[in-house]
Amino acid sequence: MTTYTTDVVVIGAGINGASCAYHLASRGLRVAVLEREAAPAMGSTGKSAAGVRVQFTTAANIRLSLHSLPVYREFAQRHDREIGYQDIGYLLLVPEERWERHLESVELQKRLGAPVEVLDPEEAQRYVDFDPTGLAGATYGPWDGVVDPHMATLAWVEMARELGTVFHMRTPVTAIAPDSPGWRVTSGDTRWSCGHVVNTAGAWSGEIGRLAGLNVPVGPKRIQIFLSGPVTDTRTYPLTIDLATGVYLRSEGDRVLFGLDNLAQDFGFTEGLDDDWLEHVLLTGVGRFPWWEEMGVDLKGSWWGYYGVSPDNSPIIGPHPDAQGWIDACGFSGHGIMHAPSTGVAVAELIADGATTTVDVEHFAHTRFGQDVPVEANIF
Ligand SMILES: Cc1cc2nc3c(=O)[nH]c(=O)nc-3n(C[C@H](O)[C@H](O)[C@H](O)COP(=O)(O)OP(=O)(O)OC[C@H]3O[C@@H](n4cnc5c(N)ncnc54)[C@H](O)[C@@H]3O)c2cc1C
């Protein structure tokens, strides 16, 4: 058995593991990242729709975005590395019954400093054509857009490596045991002895918790994304979500990427694309976007991946209540790309300083479950 000693072991080299590693190393800590795949970003990070937005309903999520989006917007200037940020915006199409509540969240977003535009359905058609039946209006976030999750992950991996972090690929964590103090993390015949474990194993974080005898209430849910054939409209569609049905789309080159969260989807590691679900998405979406009638589907370009989900679809970021030196940063549902900059900073501050100062993650603590805390409504 080969044994290494380090300050922190980060489990998982997705975008959150990479961000945590970089921010921890920036604080002078020795970090080892253990990843079972051959390269970073092979889990959910490589499967995402890449959207980033400030349009949330709870102050806690808006604040995570308010810290994260400028990091992405200014990444190239700050770090001299390209991460593919494009401010194509998010356009939310809002039905009448949800309009009043939606405007309250827009007020909150503006009060906290997020730029959001309120549009009537006619104005919103400058971005994408849709049938306005039943819609009261739309909101557009000009800071919102997309990043390239591979490029962002690899940027943080390189930056962490430059600060001395060691990334161990093809290194599945197989056992975790408490040490005194800290933890012993094992992969095959290699062991890391460390003061802190950071669990950024995405949809597999519950399994990592079980290896250590801890309840981390995060599990996998399959999400499917479909790609159209080429479309003739030359506009770049923002990430557009019809809040009446949940159908979403955005431009991907000369094609359209589209989908709909399957609320009836069982939790678990279900694999593959489901033809019946594709048909349901198309039949649902064509009502709002009649031009889908003419839109072909490129099944080979379509894909699926896992959300890691917690009981309230919001992340768990913070210490595990039953273990010293254990930090979870997982359960991000569809928000793990957009909130990775905040997550890395928060985890580094929790470990280096014992508390966060840059972003407040109190609302994402393990202990919130069963408490009367605001629940995010804009989960997509
Ligand atoms: C179809 C789809 C669309 C999405 N769209 C968006 C979007 O538009 N915007 C957004 O913000 N988010 C989106 N998401 C969510 C986003 O992709 C995730 O929240 C994010 O990638 C999570 O990153 P992570 O680093 O926490 O986890 P992951 O990227 O899943 O990384 C976890 C890593 O842990 C590794 N691992 C697991 N078990 C072990 C083990 N035993 N030992 C070692 N390593 C292990 C895995 O191999 C993996 O590399 C989407 C997700 C999907 C599936």
PDBQT file of the ligand as one rigid body, heavy atoms in Angstrom, charges set to zero:
ROOT
HETATM    1  C1  LIG A 401     -28.368  17.106 -19.760  1.00  0.00    +0.000 C 
HETATM    2  C2  LIG A 401     -27.869  18.054 -18.721  1.00  0.00    +0.000 A 
HETATM    3  C3  LIG A 401     -28.003  19.424 -18.891  1.00  0.00    +0.000 A 
HETATM    4  C4  LIG A 401     -27.512  20.326 -17.937  1.00  0.00    +0.000 A 
HETATM    5  N1  LIG A 401     -27.571  21.672 -18.161  1.00  0.00    +0.000 NA
HETATM    6  C5  LIG A 401     -26.995  22.535 -17.285  1.00  0.00    +0.000 A 
HETATM    7  C6  LIG A 401     -26.963  23.922 -17.546  1.00  0.00    +0.000 A 
HETATM    8  O1  LIG A 401     -27.438  24.400 -18.576  1.00  0.00    +0.000 OA
HETATM    9  N2  LIG A 401     -26.366  24.732 -16.627  1.00  0.00    +0.000 N 
HETATM   10  C7  LIG A 401     -25.810  24.247 -15.472  1.00  0.00    +0.000 A 
HETATM   11  O2  LIG A 401     -25.317  25.036 -14.662  1.00  0.00    +0.000 OA
HETATM   12  N3  LIG A 401     -25.856  22.931 -15.203  1.00  0.00    +0.000 NA
HETATM   13  C8  LIG A 401     -26.414  22.064 -16.080  1.00  0.00    +0.000 A 
HETATM   14  N4  LIG A 401     -26.429  20.725 -15.822  1.00  0.00    +0.000 N 
HETATM   15  C9  LIG A 401     -25.934  20.261 -14.534  1.00  0.00    +0.000 C 
HETATM   16  C10 LIG A 401     -24.412  20.235 -14.520  1.00  0.00    +0.000 C 
HETATM   17  O3  LIG A 401     -23.932  19.520 -15.635  1.00  0.00    +0.000 OA
HETATM   18  C11 LIG A 401     -23.957  19.605 -13.222  1.00  0.00    +0.000 C 
HETATM   19  O4  LIG A 401     -24.604  20.199 -12.113  1.00  0.00    +0.000 OA
HETATM   20  C12 LIG A 401     -22.457  19.789 -13.060  1.00  0.00    +0.000 C 
HETATM   21  O5  LIG A 401     -21.773  19.333 -14.186  1.00  0.00    +0.000 OA
HETATM   22  C13 LIG A 401     -21.984  19.056 -11.837  1.00  0.00    +0.000 C 
HETATM   23  O6  LIG A 401     -20.592  19.150 -11.832  1.00  0.00    +0.000 OA
HETATM   24  P1  LIG A 401     -19.789  18.392 -10.720  1.00  0.00    +0.000 P 
HETATM   25  O7  LIG A 401     -18.355  18.710 -10.914  1.00  0.00    +0.000 OA
HETATM   26  O8  LIG A 401     -20.404  18.684  -9.404  1.00  0.00    +0.000 OA
HETATM   27  O9  LIG A 401     -20.098  16.833 -11.038  1.00  0.00    +0.000 OA
HETATM   28  P2  LIG A 401     -19.612  15.926 -12.251  1.00  0.00    +0.000 P 
HETATM   29  O10 LIG A 401     -19.277  16.715 -13.451  1.00  0.00    +0.000 OA
HETATM   30  O11 LIG A 401     -20.605  14.840 -12.430  1.00  0.00    +0.000 OA
HETATM   31  O12 LIG A 401     -18.260  15.341 -11.706  1.00  0.00    +0.000 OA
HETATM   32  C14 LIG A 401     -18.253  14.339 -10.720  1.00  0.00    +0.000 C 
HETATM   33  C15 LIG A 401     -17.037  13.481 -10.984  1.00  0.00    +0.000 C 
HETATM   34  O13 LIG A 401     -16.900  12.521  -9.938  1.00  0.00    +0.000 OA
HETATM   35  C16 LIG A 401     -16.348  11.355 -10.496  1.00  0.00    +0.000 C 
HETATM   36  N5  LIG A 401     -16.561  10.230  -9.599  1.00  0.00    +0.000 N 
HETATM   37  C17 LIG A 401     -17.747   9.632  -9.282  1.00  0.00    +0.000 A 
HETATM   38  N6  LIG A 401     -17.537   8.619  -8.431  1.00  0.00    +0.000 NA
HETATM   39  C18 LIG A 401     -16.188   8.567  -8.202  1.00  0.00    +0.000 A 
HETATM   40  C19 LIG A 401     -15.343   7.725  -7.419  1.00  0.00    +0.000 A 
HETATM   41  N7  LIG A 401     -15.833   6.688  -6.689  1.00  0.00    +0.000 N 
HETATM   42  N8  LIG A 401     -14.017   7.960  -7.407  1.00  0.00    +0.000 NA
HETATM   43  C20 LIG A 401     -13.488   8.999  -8.130  1.00  0.00    +0.000 A 
HETATM   44  N9  LIG A 401     -14.236   9.818  -8.910  1.00  0.00    +0.000 NA
HETATM   45  C21 LIG A 401     -15.568   9.592  -8.928  1.00  0.00    +0.000 A 
HETATM   46  C22 LIG A 401     -17.086  11.227 -11.805  1.00  0.00    +0.000 C 
HETATM   47  O14 LIG A 401     -16.391  10.392 -12.718  1.00  0.00    +0.000 OA
HETATM   48  C23 LIG A 401     -17.153  12.676 -12.270  1.00  0.00    +0.000 C 
HETATM   49  O15 LIG A 401     -16.092  13.019 -13.130  1.00  0.00    +0.000 OA
HETATM   50  C24 LIG A 401     -26.893  19.811 -16.766  1.00  0.00    +0.000 A 
HETATM   51  C25 LIG A 401     -26.771  18.439 -16.585  1.00  0.00    +0.000 A 
HETATM   52  C26 LIG A 401     -27.240  17.567 -17.551  1.00  0.00    +0.000 A 
HETATM   53  C27 LIG A 401     -27.071  16.083 -17.355  1.00  0.00    +0.000 C 
ENDROOT
TORSDOF 0
